[in-house]
Every structure is written in C-alpha cells, then in structure tokens.
C-alpha cells in the first residue's frame, strides 16, 4: 500500500492534528519523494540566507571598530594632556546610525530593482553596492567619507534583506511555497 501525501493529509485532518504538524509530516514525506531538494533548492536557499548575515555582521563589527586606537586617531582628535585619541559621542552616534539610514532606502529600492533586473541580478547589484560601501569606509580618512561608506553599505544590506525572502520563495518548489 502506497502512502501518498493527500491520503496522509486527509487522515491527519480528520484526527484534528494542527496545521504545523501536518505541514511537517507532509514535508518529511515529500522530502524522500523529491530528492532534488538536496541538490538544487537547499544550496540556493542557504546561499541566499547567508545574505542576512550582512546585517548582523556590519552592525556588530562597527562597535569593535570604534574602540580601535587607529580608528580613534584617524577620525578623532588627540587630547593634549593624556595623548589619547577620542571621537565625540555625536560622531559615534552618526557613524552607527547611518547604516540604518542606508538600509531604509536600500529596502525601498530593492523591490523595483528586483522586478526590473530579476532577483538574482538584484542580489549581485546589492552585494556590489555593499562592497562599494565597505571600500569607501576602508579608504576614508574623515568622518563624512566614512559616513558615506556606511550609507552605501547600508543600502546594500537593505536590498539584501528584502531580496532574500523573495529569492528563497522563488527557489522553492511549487508544492512547498
């Protein structure tokens, strides 16, 4: 006797099993029926999900960068008495918050770009924008240039945060969407 997804769903629905358990059972049974999940869908979605790491990585890294002595001496001013370099709290706030500004505008730009260029090429564009922002931050020697790099990097992060769920849903098979 062959157990199909529909017969299993009918049996479980009649017994009053919740939708979550039903979908998990259907997925585990269909997992064996559709082996292409291992070869195509999972690597694509894992690759796309890796784009979500950009947000946490950039937001977490900047707090460590702002405590480095080289960064403080490059962008801050030296105290004549102690010889220590420091930036003001408003400069620190500006550097941290500008990533969010770029993320906001990048998220707004992502959907029209994805419709025009497609999801995959919009991903490439978002990563190139992020790289340009990081390169600008690395090459900068003043706060305004560093802030411009943060805005660019945020633009790329915002695009990736919108494009990731869109791309993952399009890579998944019809029966699981």
BAKE-883082 format. One record per atom (N, C-alpha, C): residue number from 1; atom name; y, x, z. Coordinates in steps of 0.02 Angstrom, whole numbers. Atoms other than C-alpha are relative to their C-alpha. Layout:
! residues N
r resi=NUM; name=CA; north=Y; east=X; up=Z $
...
! end
This chain:
! residues 177
r resi=1; name=N; north=-59; east=42; up=0 $
r resi=1; name=CA; north=0; east=0; up=0 $
r resi=1; name=C; north=62; east=44; up=0 $
r resi=2; name=N; north=-61; east=-40; up=6 $
r resi=2; name=CA; north=166; east=73; up=-53 $
r resi=2; name=C; north=57; east=-35; up=37 $
r resi=3; name=N; north=-55; east=27; up=-39 $
r resi=3; name=CA; north=311; east=50; up=65 $
r resi=3; name=C; north=65; east=16; up=-36 $
r resi=4; name=N; north=-63; east=-12; up=35 $
r resi=4; name=CA; north=474; east=28; up=-28 $
r resi=4; name=C; north=58; east=-10; up=49 $
r resi=5; name=N; north=-60; east=7; up=-41 $
r resi=5; name=CA; north=650; east=32; up=40 $
r resi=5; name=C; north=17; east=-74; up=12 $
r resi=6; name=N; north=-17; east=71; up=-7 $
r resi=6; name=CA; north=676; east=-152; up=8 $
r resi=6; name=C; north=-46; east=-36; up=49 $
r resi=7; name=N; north=46; east=33; up=-47 $
r resi=7; name=CA; north=519; east=-206; up=100 $
r resi=7; name=C; north=13; east=23; up=71 $
r resi=8; name=N; north=-16; east=-25; up=-66 $
r resi=8; name=CA; north=564; east=-94; up=246 $
r resi=8; name=C; north=64; east=-33; up=26 $
r resi=9; name=N; north=-63; east=31; up=-20 $
r resi=9; name=CA; north=741; east=-163; up=249 $
r resi=9; name=C; north=-11; east=-73; up=19 $
r resi=10; name=N; north=13; east=71; up=-15 $
r resi=10; name=CA; north=675; east=-342; up=245 $
r resi=10; name=C; north=-35; east=-7; up=68 $
r resi=11; name=N; north=36; east=3; up=-64 $
r resi=11; name=CA; north=557; east=-309; up=390 $
r resi=11; name=C; north=46; east=16; up=57 $
r resi=12; name=N; north=-44; east=-20; up=-55 $
r resi=12; name=CA; north=686; east=-220; up=495 $
r resi=12; name=C; north=56; east=-50; up=11 $
r resi=13; name=N; north=-53; east=50; up=-8 $
r resi=13; name=CA; north=819; east=-350; up=461 $
r resi=13; name=C; north=-25; east=-62; up=36 $
r resi=14; name=N; north=29; east=58; up=-34 $
r resi=14; name=CA; north=704; east=-491; up=515 $
r resi=14; name=C; north=-10; east=13; up=74 $
r resi=15; name=N; north=12; east=-16; up=-70 $
r resi=15; name=CA; north=670; east=-399; up=677 $
r resi=15; name=C; north=65; east=13; up=38 $
r resi=16; name=N; north=-65; east=-6; up=-32 $
r resi=16; name=CA; north=856; east=-382; up=713 $
r resi=16; name=C; north=21; east=72; up=16 $
r resi=17; name=N; north=-20; east=-69; up=-12 $
r resi=17; name=CA; north=875; east=-194; up=702 $
r resi=17; name=C; north=72; east=10; up=-23 $
r resi=18; name=N; north=-70; east=-10; up=17 $
r resi=18; name=CA; north=1053; east=-133; up=698 $
r resi=18; name=C; north=8; east=35; up=-67 $
r resi=19; name=N; north=-13; east=-30; up=66 $
r resi=19; name=CA; north=1134; east=-75; up=536 $
r resi=19; name=C; north=-5; east=75; up=-1 $
r resi=20; name=N; north=4; east=-73; up=-3 $
r resi=20; name=CA; north=1141; east=104; up=594 $
r resi=20; name=C; north=-72; east=24; up=-6 $
r resi=21; name=N; north=71; east=-19; up=3 $
r resi=21; name=CA; north=953; east=116; up=624 $
r resi=21; name=C; north=-28; east=-15; up=-68 $
r resi=22; name=N; north=23; east=19; up=66 $
r resi=22; name=CA; north=921; east=26; up=461 $
r resi=22; name=C; north=21; east=52; up=-53 $
r resi=23; name=N; north=-23; east=-48; up=50 $
r resi=23; name=CA; north=1027; east=147; up=361 $
r resi=23; name=C; north=-33; east=68; up=10 $
r resi=24; name=N; north=34; east=-63; up=-12 $
r resi=24; name=CA; north=948; east=298; up=446 $
r resi=24; name=C; north=-71; east=-1; up=-25 $
r resi=25; name=N; north=68; east=6; up=25 $
r resi=25; name=CA; north=774; east=236; up=407 $
r resi=25; name=C; north=-2; east=0; up=-76 $
r resi=26; name=N; north=-2; east=2; up=73 $
r resi=26; name=CA; north=821; east=199; up=227 $
r resi=26; name=C; north=15; east=70; up=-28 $
r resi=27; name=N; north=-16; east=-66; up=24 $
r resi=27; name=CA; north=896; east=371; up=208 $
r resi=27; name=C; north=-59; east=48; up=7 $
r resi=28; name=N; north=56; east=-46; up=-10 $
r resi=28; name=CA; north=746; east=461; up=282 $
r resi=28; name=C; north=-57; east=-15; up=-48 $
r resi=29; name=N; north=52; east=17; up=48 $
r resi=29; name=CA; north=625; east=366; up=170 $
r resi=29; name=C; north=21; east=20; up=-71 $
r resi=30; name=N; north=-23; east=-16; up=67 $
r resi=30; name=CA; north=731; east=390; up=15 $
r resi=30; name=C; north=9; east=75; up=-9 $
r resi=31; name=N; north=-5; east=-72; up=4 $
r resi=31; name=CA; north=752; east=573; up=58 $
r resi=31; name=C; north=-61; east=30; up=-33 $
r resi=32; name=N; north=62; east=-25; up=30 $
r resi=32; name=CA; north=571; east=602; up=12 $
r resi=32; name=C; north=-8; east=-26; up=-71 $
r resi=33; name=N; north=7; east=29; up=67 $
r resi=33; name=CA; north=585; east=490; up=-141 $
r resi=33; name=C; north=48; east=34; up=-50 $
r resi=34; name=N; north=-49; east=-31; up=44 $
r resi=34; name=CA; north=735; east=584; up=-210 $
r resi=34; name=C; north=10; east=73; up=19 $
r resi=35; name=N; north=-6; east=-70; up=-19 $
r resi=35; name=CA; north=709; east=772; up=-195 $
r resi=35; name=C; north=61; east=36; up=-28 $
r resi=36; name=N; north=-59; east=-33; up=27 $
r resi=36; name=CA; north=864; east=811; up=-298 $
r resi=36; name=C; north=56; east=5; up=50 $
r resi=37; name=N; north=-51; east=-6; up=-52 $
r resi=37; name=CA; north=965; east=788; up=-139 $
r resi=37; name=C; north=5; east=72; up=23 $
r resi=38; name=N; north=0; east=-70; up=-23 $
r resi=38; name=CA; north=913; east=962; up=-85 $
r resi=38; name=C; north=32; east=47; up=-50 $
r resi=39; name=N; north=-22; east=-48; up=51 $
r resi=39; name=CA; north=958; east=1044; up=-249 $
r resi=39; name=C; north=71; east=-13; up=-25 $
r resi=40; name=N; north=-66; east=12; up=29 $
r resi=40; name=CA; north=1120; east=958; up=-301 $
r resi=40; name=C; north=50; east=-29; up=50 $
r resi=41; name=N; north=-49; east=36; up=-39 $
r resi=41; name=CA; north=1202; east=838; up=-180 $
r resi=41; name=C; north=19; east=39; up=63 $
r resi=42; name=N; north=-16; east=-35; up=-63 $
r resi=42; name=CA; north=1187; east=937; up=-18 $
r resi=42; name=C; north=43; east=62; up=-12 $
r resi=43; name=N; north=-44; east=-58; up=10 $
r resi=43; name=CA; north=1257; east=1102; up=-85 $
r resi=43; name=C; north=71; east=-19; up=-21 $
r resi=44; name=N; north=-67; east=20; up=22 $
r resi=44; name=CA; north=1402; east=1012; up=-169 $
r resi=44; name=C; north=41; east=-27; up=59 $
r resi=45; name=N; north=-37; east=29; up=-55 $
r resi=45; name=CA; north=1450; east=913; up=-15 $
r resi=45; name=C; north=12; east=51; up=55 $
r resi=46; name=N; north=-12; east=-52; up=-50 $
r resi=46; name=CA; north=1428; east=1061; up=101 $
r resi=46; name=C; north=57; east=46; up=-22 $
r resi=47; name=N; north=-54; east=-41; up=26 $
r resi=47; name=CA; north=1541; east=1164; up=-11 $
r resi=47; name=C; north=68; east=-36; up=8 $
r resi=48; name=N; north=-62; east=38; up=-7 $
r resi=48; name=CA; north=1671; east=1026; up=-11 $
r resi=48; name=C; north=20; east=-8; up=73 $
r resi=49; name=N; north=-16; east=7; up=-71 $
r resi=49; name=CA; north=1658; east=1002; up=177 $
r resi=49; name=C; north=27; east=64; up=29 $
r resi=50; name=N; north=-26; east=-64; up=-23 $
r resi=50; name=CA; north=1694; east=1186; up=201 $
r resi=50; name=C; north=75; east=3; up=-7 $
r resi=51; name=N; north=-73; east=3; up=7 $
r resi=51; name=CA; north=1869; east=1147; up=140 $
r resi=51; name=C; north=35; east=-27; up=60 $
r resi=52; name=N; north=-29; east=26; up=-61 $
r resi=52; name=CA; north=1900; east=1053; up=301 $
r resi=52; name=C; north=12; east=54; up=53 $
r resi=53; name=N; north=-9; east=-54; up=-48 $
r resi=53; name=CA; north=1887; east=1217; up=395 $
r resi=53; name=C; north=70; east=30; up=-6 $
r resi=54; name=N; north=-66; east=-30; up=10 $
r resi=54; name=CA; north=2054; east=1271; up=320 $
r resi=54; name=C; north=51; east=-25; up=52 $
r resi=55; name=N; north=-48; east=29; up=-48 $
r resi=55; name=CA; north=2149; east=1154; up=436 $
r resi=55; name=C; north=-6; east=33; up=68 $
r resi=56; name=N; north=11; east=-29; up=-66 $
r resi=56; name=CA; north=2072; east=1217; up=596 $
r resi=56; name=C; north=11; east=75; up=1 $
r resi=57; name=N; north=-7; east=-72; up=4 $
r resi=57; name=CA; north=2069; east=1397; up=540 $
r resi=57; name=C; north=73; east=21; up=1 $
r resi=58; name=N; north=-70; east=-20; up=4 $
r resi=58; name=CA; north=2252; east=1407; up=495 $
r resi=58; name=C; north=38; east=-19; up=64 $
r resi=59; name=N; north=-35; east=21; up=-61 $
r resi=59; name=CA; north=2310; east=1308; up=647 $
r resi=59; name=C; north=-20; east=43; up=59 $
r resi=60; name=N; north=23; east=-42; up=-55 $
r resi=60; name=CA; north=2204; east=1414; up=764 $
r resi=60; name=C; north=21; east=72; up=-6 $
r resi=61; name=N; north=-17; east=-70; up=11 $
r resi=61; name=CA; north=2248; east=1580; up=687 $
r resi=61; name=C; north=73; east=15; up=17 $
r resi=62; name=N; north=-71; east=-14; up=-9 $
r resi=62; name=CA; north=2436; east=1563; up=700 $
r resi=62; name=C; north=18; east=13; up=73 $
r resi=63; name=N; north=-15; east=-13; up=-71 $
r resi=63; name=CA; north=2433; east=1559; up=890 $
r resi=63; name=C; north=-17; east=71; up=19 $
r resi=64; name=N; north=17; east=-70; up=-13 $
r resi=64; name=CA; north=2346; east=1727; up=892 $
r resi=64; name=C; north=47; east=48; up=-36 $
r resi=65; name=N; north=-45; east=-43; up=39 $
r resi=65; name=CA; north=2459; east=1799; up=758 $
r resi=65; name=C; north=67; east=7; up=35 $
r resi=66; name=N; north=-66; east=-2; up=-33 $
r resi=66; name=CA; north=2616; east=1754; up=856 $
r resi=66; name=C; north=1; east=43; up=63 $
r resi=67; name=N; north=1; east=-43; up=-59 $
r resi=67; name=CA; north=2559; east=1861; up=1002 $
r resi=67; name=C; north=-9; east=73; up=-18 $
r resi=68; name=N; north=9; east=-69; up=22 $
r resi=68; name=CA; north=2529; east=2018; up=899 $
r resi=68; name=C; north=66; east=38; up=2 $
r resi=69; name=N; north=-60; east=-41; up=-6 $
r resi=69; name=CA; north=2652; east=2157; up=932 $
r resi=69; name=C; north=34; east=14; up=-66 $
r resi=70; name=N; north=-28; east=-14; up=66 $
r resi=70; name=CA; north=2675; east=2199; up=748 $
r resi=70; name=C; north=38; east=-61; up=-27 $
r resi=71; name=N; north=-32; east=61; up=24 $
r resi=71; name=CA; north=2716; east=2018; up=705 $
r resi=71; name=C; north=65; east=-12; up=39 $
r resi=72; name=N; north=-60; east=11; up=-42 $
r resi=72; name=CA; north=2838; east=2005; up=851 $
r resi=72; name=C; north=56; east=49; up=-19 $
r resi=73; name=N; north=-52; east=-49; up=19 $
r resi=73; name=CA; north=2928; east=2165; up=799 $
r resi=73; name=C; north=26; east=-12; up=-71 $
r resi=74; name=N; north=-23; east=14; up=68 $
r resi=74; name=CA; north=2934; east=2113; up=616 $
r resi=74; name=C; north=47; east=-59; up=-3 $
r resi=75; name=N; north=-39; east=62; up=5 $
r resi=75; name=CA; north=3004; east=1939; up=644 $
r resi=75; name=C; north=46; east=-12; up=59 $
r resi=76; name=N; north=-42; east=10; up=-59 $
r resi=76; name=CA; north=3084; east=1954; up=816 $
r resi=76; name=C; north=51; east=54; up=8 $
r resi=77; name=N; north=-50; east=-51; up=-17 $
r resi=77; name=CA; north=3214; east=2060; up=900 $
r resi=77; name=C; north=-24; east=39; up=60 $
r resi=78; name=N; north=20; east=-44; up=-55 $
r resi=78; name=CA; north=3189; east=2205; up=1016 $
r resi=78; name=C; north=49; east=-7; up=58 $
r resi=79; name=N; north=-42; east=2; up=-60 $
r resi=79; name=CA; north=3253; east=2192; up=1194 $
r resi=79; name=C; north=20; east=71; up=18 $
r resi=80; name=N; north=-21; east=-69; up=-13 $
r resi=80; name=CA; north=3359; east=2346; up=1228 $
r resi=80; name=C; north=-21; east=27; up=68 $
r resi=81; name=N; north=17; east=-23; up=-68 $
r resi=81; name=CA; north=3313; east=2353; up=1413 $
r resi=81; name=C; north=-75; east=16; up=4 $
r resi=82; name=N; north=73; east=-9; up=-7 $
r resi=82; name=CA; north=3123; east=2332; up=1403 $
r resi=82; name=C; north=-31; east=32; up=-61 $
r resi=83; name=N; north=28; east=-27; up=62 $
r resi=83; name=CA; north=3096; east=2385; up=1223 $
r resi=83; name=C; north=-54; east=-45; up=-30 $
r resi=84; name=N; north=50; east=48; up=24 $
r resi=84; name=CA; north=2982; east=2234; up=1198 $
r resi=84; name=C; north=32; east=-43; up=-55 $
r resi=85; name=N; north=-23; east=44; up=54 $
r resi=85; name=CA; north=2996; east=2130; up=1040 $
r resi=85; name=C; north=-19; east=-72; up=16 $
r resi=86; name=N; north=14; east=70; up=-15 $
r resi=86; name=CA; north=3005; east=1941; up=1051 $
r resi=86; name=C; north=36; east=-44; up=-52 $
r resi=87; name=N; north=-32; east=52; up=40 $
r resi=87; name=CA; north=3046; east=1786; up=949 $
r resi=87; name=C; north=19; east=-57; up=47 $
r resi=88; name=N; north=-21; east=56; up=-42 $
r resi=88; name=CA; north=3134; east=1634; up=1018 $
r resi=88; name=C; north=-51; east=-56; up=-5 $
r resi=89; name=N; north=46; east=57; up=-1 $
r resi=89; name=CA; north=3039; east=1477; up=1062 $
r resi=89; name=C; north=12; east=-46; up=-59 $
r resi=90; name=N; north=-14; east=42; up=58 $
r resi=90; name=CA; north=3128; east=1382; up=923 $
r resi=90; name=C; north=-29; east=31; up=-64 $
r resi=91; name=N; north=31; east=-32; up=58 $
r resi=91; name=CA; north=3068; east=1512; up=796 $
r resi=91; name=C; north=-76; east=-10; up=1 $
r resi=92; name=N; north=72; east=13; up=-6 $
r resi=92; name=CA; north=2891; east=1495; up=862 $
r resi=92; name=C; north=-17; east=-71; up=-20 $
r resi=93; name=N; north=12; east=70; up=16 $
r resi=93; name=CA; north=2901; east=1306; up=850 $
r resi=93; name=C; north=8; east=-13; up=-75 $
r resi=94; name=N; north=-11; east=8; up=72 $
r resi=94; name=CA; north=2969; east=1317; up=673 $
r resi=94; name=C; north=-60; east=26; up=-39 $
r resi=95; name=N; north=56; east=-29; up=36 $
r resi=95; name=CA; north=2828; east=1431; up=617 $
r resi=95; name=C; north=-63; east=-43; up=7 $
r resi=96; name=N; north=61; east=41; up=-12 $
r resi=96; name=CA; north=2692; east=1321; up=695 $
r resi=96; name=C; north=6; east=-67; up=-35 $
r resi=97; name=N; north=-6; east=69; up=25 $
r resi=97; name=CA; north=2761; east=1153; up=639 $
r resi=97; name=C; north=6; east=-6; up=-75 $
r resi=98; name=N; north=-9; east=5; up=72 $
r resi=98; name=CA; north=2796; east=1195; up=458 $
r resi=98; name=C; north=-66; east=-9; up=-38 $
r resi=99; name=N; north=64; east=14; up=32 $
r resi=99; name=CA; north=2610; east=1193; up=418 $
r resi=99; name=C; north=-11; east=-75; up=-6 $
r resi=100; name=N; north=8; east=72; up=1 $
r resi=100; name=CA; north=2610; east=1009; up=463 $
r resi=100; name=C; north=45; east=-34; up=-51 $
r resi=101; name=N; north=-45; east=27; up=51 $
r resi=101; name=CA; north=2759; east=976; up=351 $
r resi=101; name=C; north=-32; east=8; up=-69 $
r resi=102; name=N; north=34; east=-11; up=64 $
r resi=102; name=CA; north=2667; east=1054; up=204 $
r resi=102; name=C; north=-62; east=-43; up=-8 $
r resi=103; name=N; north=61; east=42; up=2 $
r resi=103; name=CA; north=2508; east=960; up=249 $
r resi=103; name=C; north=18; east=-72; up=-19 $
r resi=104; name=N; north=-22; east=69; up=16 $
r resi=104; name=CA; north=2602; east=794; up=242 $
r resi=104; name=C; north=12; east=-9; up=-75 $
r resi=105; name=N; north=-17; east=7; up=71 $
r resi=105; name=CA; north=2670; east=824; up=68 $
r resi=105; name=C; north=-60; east=16; up=-45 $
r resi=106; name=N; north=60; east=-14; up=38 $
r resi=106; name=CA; north=2507; east=900; up=6 $
r resi=106; name=C; north=-48; east=-59; up=-2 $
r resi=107; name=N; north=43; east=59; up=-2 $
r resi=107; name=CA; north=2412; east=745; up=62 $
r resi=107; name=C; north=27; east=-54; up=-47 $
r resi=108; name=N; north=-29; east=50; up=45 $
r resi=108; name=CA; north=2534; east=634; up=-33 $
r resi=108; name=C; north=-10; east=20; up=-74 $
r resi=109; name=N; north=6; east=-25; up=68 $
r resi=109; name=CA; north=2518; east=742; up=-189 $
r resi=109; name=C; north=-73; east=1; up=-25 $
r resi=110; name=N; north=70; east=-10; up=19 $
r resi=110; name=CA; north=2327; east=754; up=-187 $
r resi=110; name=C; north=-29; east=-57; up=-41 $
r resi=111; name=N; north=31; east=56; up=36 $
r resi=111; name=CA; north=2279; east=580; up=-245 $
r resi=111; name=C; north=24; east=-5; up=-73 $
r resi=112; name=N; north=-21; east=1; up=70 $
r resi=112; name=CA; north=2389; east=578; up=-402 $
r resi=112; name=C; north=-27; east=61; up=-39 $
r resi=113; name=N; north=27; east=-59; up=34 $
r resi=113; name=CA; north=2333; east=756; up=-442 $
r resi=113; name=C; north=-74; east=-9; up=-16 $
r resi=114; name=N; north=72; east=12; up=11 $
r resi=114; name=CA; north=2150; east=705; up=-423 $
r resi=114; name=C; north=-11; east=-50; up=-56 $
r resi=115; name=N; north=7; east=48; up=55 $
r resi=115; name=CA; north=2175; east=557; up=-539 $
r resi=115; name=C; north=16; east=32; up=-67 $
r resi=116; name=N; north=-21; east=-31; up=63 $
r resi=116; name=CA; north=2260; east=664; up=-670 $
r resi=116; name=C; north=-46; east=57; up=-21 $
r resi=117; name=N; north=39; east=-60; up=17 $
r resi=117; name=CA; north=2159; east=826; up=-661 $
r resi=117; name=C; north=-74; east=-7; up=16 $
r resi=118; name=N; north=69; east=6; up=-23 $
r resi=118; name=CA; north=1997; east=764; up=-583 $
r resi=118; name=C; north=-7; east=32; up=69 $
r resi=119; name=N; north=8; east=-23; up=-69 $
r resi=119; name=CA; north=1929; east=801; up=-410 $
r resi=119; name=C; north=-12; east=76; up=4 $
r resi=120; name=N; north=19; east=-70; up=-4 $
r resi=120; name=CA; north=1853; east=972; up=-445 $
r resi=120; name=C; north=59; east=46; up=-16 $
r resi=121; name=N; north=-56; east=-43; up=18 $
r resi=121; name=CA; north=2005; east=1047; up=-532 $
r resi=121; name=C; north=58; east=-8; up=48 $
r resi=122; name=N; north=-51; east=8; up=-52 $
r resi=122; name=CA; north=2119; east=974; up=-400 $
r resi=122; name=C; north=-18; east=42; up=61 $
r resi=123; name=N; north=22; east=-45; up=-52 $
r resi=123; name=CA; north=2014; east=1067; up=-272 $
r resi=123; name=C; north=21; east=72; up=-15 $
r resi=124; name=N; north=-18; east=-67; up=21 $
r resi=124; name=CA; north=2042; east=1227; up=-370 $
r resi=124; name=C; north=76; east=9; up=8 $
r resi=125; name=N; north=-72; east=-4; up=-7 $
r resi=125; name=CA; north=2229; east=1191; up=-376 $
r resi=125; name=C; north=20; east=5; up=74 $
r resi=126; name=N; north=-16; east=-1; up=-71 $
r resi=126; name=CA; north=2233; east=1158; up=-188 $
r resi=126; name=C; north=-15; east=68; up=31 $
r resi=127; name=N; north=17; east=-66; up=-27 $
r resi=127; name=CA; north=2146; east=1322; up=-149 $
r resi=127; name=C; north=48; east=53; up=-26 $
r resi=128; name=N; north=-49; east=-47; up=27 $
r resi=128; name=CA; north=2263; east=1417; up=-265 $
r resi=128; name=C; north=67; east=-6; up=35 $
r resi=129; name=N; north=-62; east=11; up=-37 $
r resi=129; name=CA; north=2413; east=1339; up=-177 $
r resi=129; name=C; north=-6; east=30; up=70 $
r resi=130; name=N; north=12; east=-29; up=-67 $
r resi=130; name=CA; north=2337; east=1387; up=-9 $
r resi=130; name=C; north=3; east=76; up=-3 $
r resi=131; name=N; north=-2; east=-72; up=7 $
r resi=131; name=CA; north=2309; east=1565; up=-69 $
r resi=131; name=C; north=71; east=26; up=-11 $
r resi=132; name=N; north=-70; east=-20; up=11 $
r resi=132; name=CA; north=2489; east=1575; up=-131 $
r resi=132; name=C; north=39; east=-2; up=65 $
r resi=133; name=N; north=-34; east=5; up=-65 $
r resi=133; name=CA; north=2549; east=1518; up=40 $
r resi=133; name=C; north=-20; east=57; up=47 $
r resi=134; name=N; north=23; east=-56; up=-43 $
r resi=134; name=CA; north=2442; east=1647; up=130 $
r resi=134; name=C; north=29; east=66; up=-25 $
r resi=135; name=N; north=-29; east=-61; up=28 $
r resi=135; name=CA; north=2501; east=1784; up=11 $
r resi=135; name=C; north=74; east=5; up=16 $
r resi=136; name=N; north=-71; east=0; up=-17 $
r resi=136; name=CA; north=2681; east=1734; up=43 $
r resi=136; name=C; north=10; east=18; up=74 $
r resi=137; name=N; north=-4; east=-17; up=-71 $
r resi=137; name=CA; north=2652; east=1743; up=231 $
r resi=137; name=C; north=-13; east=74; up=12 $
r resi=138; name=N; north=17; east=-71; up=-8 $
r resi=138; name=CA; north=2573; east=1915; up=215 $
r resi=138; name=C; north=57; east=45; up=-24 $
r resi=139; name=N; north=-52; east=-42; up=30 $
r resi=139; name=CA; north=2713; east=1983; up=106 $
r resi=139; name=C; north=69; east=-9; up=32 $
r resi=140; name=N; north=-67; east=16; up=-27 $
r resi=140; name=CA; north=2856; east=1909; up=207 $
r resi=140; name=C; north=21; east=49; up=54 $
r resi=141; name=N; north=-28; east=-43; up=-52 $
r resi=141; name=CA; north=2970; east=2009; up=319 $
r resi=141; name=C; north=56; east=-35; up=39 $
r resi=142; name=N; north=-49; east=40; up=-37 $
r resi=142; name=CA; north=3088; east=1871; up=376 $
r resi=142; name=C; north=-30; east=-68; up=15 $
r resi=143; name=N; north=25; east=66; up=-21 $
r resi=143; name=CA; north=3060; east=1705; up=461 $
r resi=143; name=C; north=5; east=-51; up=-56 $
r resi=144; name=N; north=-2; east=50; up=54 $
r resi=144; name=CA; north=3122; east=1599; up=313 $
r resi=144; name=C; north=-55; east=9; up=-52 $
r resi=145; name=N; north=54; east=-12; up=48 $
r resi=145; name=CA; north=2998; east=1682; up=195 $
r resi=145; name=C; north=-68; east=-19; up=31 $
r resi=146; name=N; north=62; east=17; up=-34 $
r resi=146; name=CA; north=2859; east=1662; up=323 $
r resi=146; name=C; north=-9; east=-76; up=4 $
r resi=147; name=N; north=2; east=74; up=-3 $
r resi=147; name=CA; north=2903; east=1477; up=344 $
r resi=147; name=C; north=-16; east=-29; up=-69 $
r resi=148; name=N; north=16; east=23; up=68 $
r resi=148; name=CA; north=2899; east=1454; up=155 $
r resi=148; name=C; north=-75; east=8; up=-14 $
r resi=149; name=N; north=72; east=-11; up=9 $
r resi=149; name=CA; north=2724; east=1528; up=154 $
r resi=149; name=C; north=-41; east=-50; up=40 $
r resi=150; name=N; north=35; east=51; up=-41 $
r resi=150; name=CA; north=2672; east=1410; up=295 $
r resi=150; name=C; north=2; east=-68; up=-34 $
r resi=151; name=N; north=-6; east=65; up=35 $
r resi=151; name=CA; north=2736; east=1260; up=196 $
r resi=151; name=C; north=-48; east=-1; up=-60 $
r resi=152; name=N; north=46; east=-3; up=58 $
r resi=152; name=CA; north=2640; east=1316; up=41 $
r resi=152; name=C; north=-73; east=-5; up=23 $
r resi=153; name=N; north=68; east=3; up=-26 $
r resi=153; name=CA; north=2481; east=1346; up=141 $
r resi=153; name=C; north=-16; east=-71; up=25 $
r resi=154; name=N; north=10; east=69; up=-24 $
r resi=154; name=CA; north=2503; east=1175; up=223 $
r resi=154; name=C; north=-9; east=-49; up=-58 $
r resi=155; name=N; north=8; east=42; up=60 $
r resi=155; name=CA; north=2522; east=1096; up=51 $
r resi=155; name=C; north=-73; east=2; up=-24 $
r resi=156; name=N; north=70; east=-6; up=21 $
r resi=156; name=CA; north=2352; east=1164; up=2 $
r resi=156; name=C; north=-48; east=-31; up=50 $
r resi=157; name=N; north=43; east=29; up=-51 $
r resi=157; name=CA; north=2274; east=1112; up=167 $
r resi=157; name=C; north=2; east=-77; up=-3 $
r resi=158; name=N; north=-6; east=73; up=6 $
r resi=158; name=CA; north=2342; east=935; up=147 $
r resi=158; name=C; north=-37; east=-28; up=-60 $
r resi=159; name=N; north=37; east=22; up=59 $
r resi=159; name=CA; north=2271; east=922; up=-27 $
r resi=159; name=C; north=-75; east=1; up=12 $
r resi=160; name=N; north=72; east=-5; up=-14 $
r resi=160; name=CA; north=2101; east=982; up=31 $
r resi=160; name=C; north=-23; east=-55; up=47 $
r resi=161; name=N; north=20; east=52; up=-48 $
r resi=161; name=CA; north=2099; east=858; up=175 $
r resi=161; name=C; north=-7; east=-69; up=-33 $
r resi=162; name=N; north=8; east=63; up=36 $
r resi=162; name=CA; north=2119; east=714; up=52 $
r resi=162; name=C; north=-56; east=5; up=-52 $
r resi=163; name=N; north=49; east=-7; up=54 $
r resi=163; name=CA; north=2009; east=783; up=-86 $
r resi=163; name=C; north=-71; east=6; up=24 $
r resi=164; name=N; north=68; east=-10; up=-25 $
r resi=164; name=CA; north=1859; east=825; up=23 $
r resi=164; name=C; north=-40; east=-66; up=4 $
r resi=165; name=N; north=40; east=62; up=-2 $
r resi=165; name=CA; north=1804; east=645; up=62 $
r resi=165; name=C; north=-7; east=-32; up=-69 $
r resi=166; name=N; north=6; east=29; up=68 $
r resi=166; name=CA; north=1842; east=591; up=-117 $
r resi=166; name=C; north=-55; east=35; up=-39 $
r resi=167; name=N; north=50; east=-38; up=38 $
r resi=167; name=CA; north=1736; east=730; up=-191 $
r resi=167; name=C; north=-70; east=-11; up=28 $
r resi=168; name=N; north=66; east=11; up=-30 $
r resi=168; name=CA; north=1594; east=705; up=-67 $
r resi=168; name=C; north=-28; east=-68; up=-18 $
r resi=169; name=N; north=25; east=67; up=18 $
r resi=169; name=CA; north=1583; east=520; up=-104 $
r resi=169; name=C; north=-20; east=-4; up=-73 $
r resi=170; name=N; north=18; east=1; up=70 $
r resi=170; name=CA; north=1579; east=552; up=-290 $
r resi=170; name=C; north=-61; east=42; up=-16 $
r resi=171; name=N; north=60; east=-41; up=10 $
r resi=171; name=CA; north=1443; east=684; up=-274 $
r resi=171; name=C; north=-63; east=-35; up=25 $
r resi=172; name=N; north=59; east=32; up=-28 $
r resi=172; name=CA; north=1329; east=569; up=-176 $
r resi=172; name=C; north=-28; east=-51; up=-50 $
r resi=173; name=N; north=31; east=48; up=46 $
r resi=173; name=CA; north=1205; east=460; up=-270 $
r resi=173; name=C; north=24; east=-71; up=13 $
r resi=174; name=N; north=-24; east=69; up=-6 $
r resi=174; name=CA; north=1245; east=277; up=-300 $
r resi=174; name=C; north=-29; east=-37; up=59 $
r resi=175; name=N; north=34; east=39; up=-52 $
r resi=175; name=CA; north=1117; east=213; up=-176 $
r resi=175; name=C; north=23; east=18; up=71 $
r resi=176; name=N; north=-22; east=-19; up=-66 $
r resi=176; name=CA; north=1198; east=306; up=-31 $
r resi=176; name=C; north=74; east=-8; up=11 $
r resi=177; name=N; north=-73; east=6; up=-6 $
r resi=177; name=CA; north=1384; east=276; up=-66 $
r resi=177; name=C; north=20; east=-57; up=44 $
! end
